[in-house]
Amino acid sequence: MRVLGIESSCDECAAAVVEDGSRILSDVVATQIPFHEKYQGVVPEIASRKHSEWIYGVVEQALAEARLGPGDIDGVAATSRPGLIGSLLVGLCFAKGFAWAIDKPLVGVNHILAHLYASRLEAGPSAAPAEDVATAGPPMEYPFIGLLVSGGHSIICKVSDFDEIEVLGTTIDDAVGEAFDKVSKHYGFGYPGGAAIDKLAQGGDDTAFAFPVPYLHKGEHRYDLSYSGLKTACVRQLELFRRPGAESTPANIAASFQKAAIDLLVSRLLRAVEDTGLRRVVAGGGVAANSYLRRSLAAHSDIELRFPPLRLCGDNGAMVAGIACKYLERGESSGLDCGVSARVPIFRRLQA
């Protein structure tokens, strides 16, 4: 089964063809970074306009690289939730038209579930040989603990099947990727913020600043995360947390912030591992490319770990096509009247 997957939930215009839910035949991503860089963040109006301009060419390229024509496709999938409404509409509407034209089933895909599926895709020859062993090996057996970390979400969950998750913990305010972006923007480290801080931190002292961590002591918050306070401490109260003798260099700020942010994430994840007894962990999302996160989790030899290849951590069409194969194999598809949604309620902590 060959499925065309389209991803347009934010600022990456992507399309891919995946065979039988695992083998990537093509994977095309047109990045909008140069258009948003001067704003140090994604501008929704620009994002949706660029998707409209690029979507036809990106899909055409994905089919060409897979050496397939429209008639060779068995199904069409597109991200339908969560994400920027304008961007989602471009990808889903194009997918609807394509599916109708070739008389093949359509699947509207949950972006979060797709990220957790990404590690099940074959890395292929373009995977960097330097990537750690956590990207290798057969697909992880269900159930496992899922870690989805990106600019919009920070989720720790129990994953029982490709479309069945139980959210154990999530952020009560900012997502981890959002905190990286805002700290990077404030100090002018670069854009995108996560990659800029990760690179800058390589030459810094991660003990230069002792940033505070949130005290979420109530039982219902045992696996939850909070990044608003850490972000504020780094941006507004930096000198309060500088250790004696340490310098306030960009590299030291980046390294100390990264350590605090990732250590918090790892601590909550390990709580979930211990409490559930599930020692299998699968990560996904843009922040899953963070080198310190990968090293920190790899240091726990008692955990079986899977990360997607670096190129599949960010938004891509392959993960959309891959998980859609599983729905189609089960005989499930979406109607041409399916819509888009900016949010999925269970992925955010509901405030009382």
Secondary structure as UniProt FT lines:
FT   STRAND          2..7
FT   STRAND          12..19
FT   TURN            20..22
FT   STRAND          23..31
FT   HELIX           33..36
FT   HELIX           37..39
FT   HELIX           44..65
FT   TURN            66..67
FT   HELIX           70..72
FT   STRAND          75..81
FT   HELIX           85..102
FT   STRAND          106..110
FT   HELIX           111..117
FT   HELIX           118..120
FT   TURN            125..126
FT   TURN            129..130
FT   HELIX           133..135
FT   STRAND          144..149
FT   STRAND          154..161
FT   TURN            162..163
FT   STRAND          164..171
FT   HELIX           176..187
FT   HELIX           193..201
FT   TURN            202..203
FT   TURN            206..207
FT   HELIX           219..221
FT   TURN            222..223
FT   HELIX           228..236
FT   HELIX           238..241
FT   TURN            244..245
FT   HELIX           250..276
FT   STRAND          280..284
FT   HELIX           286..289
FT   HELIX           291..298
FT   TURN            301..302
FT   STRAND          304..306
FT   HELIX           310..312
FT   HELIX           317..329
FT   TURN            330..331
FT   TURN            336..337
FT   HELIX           345..347
//
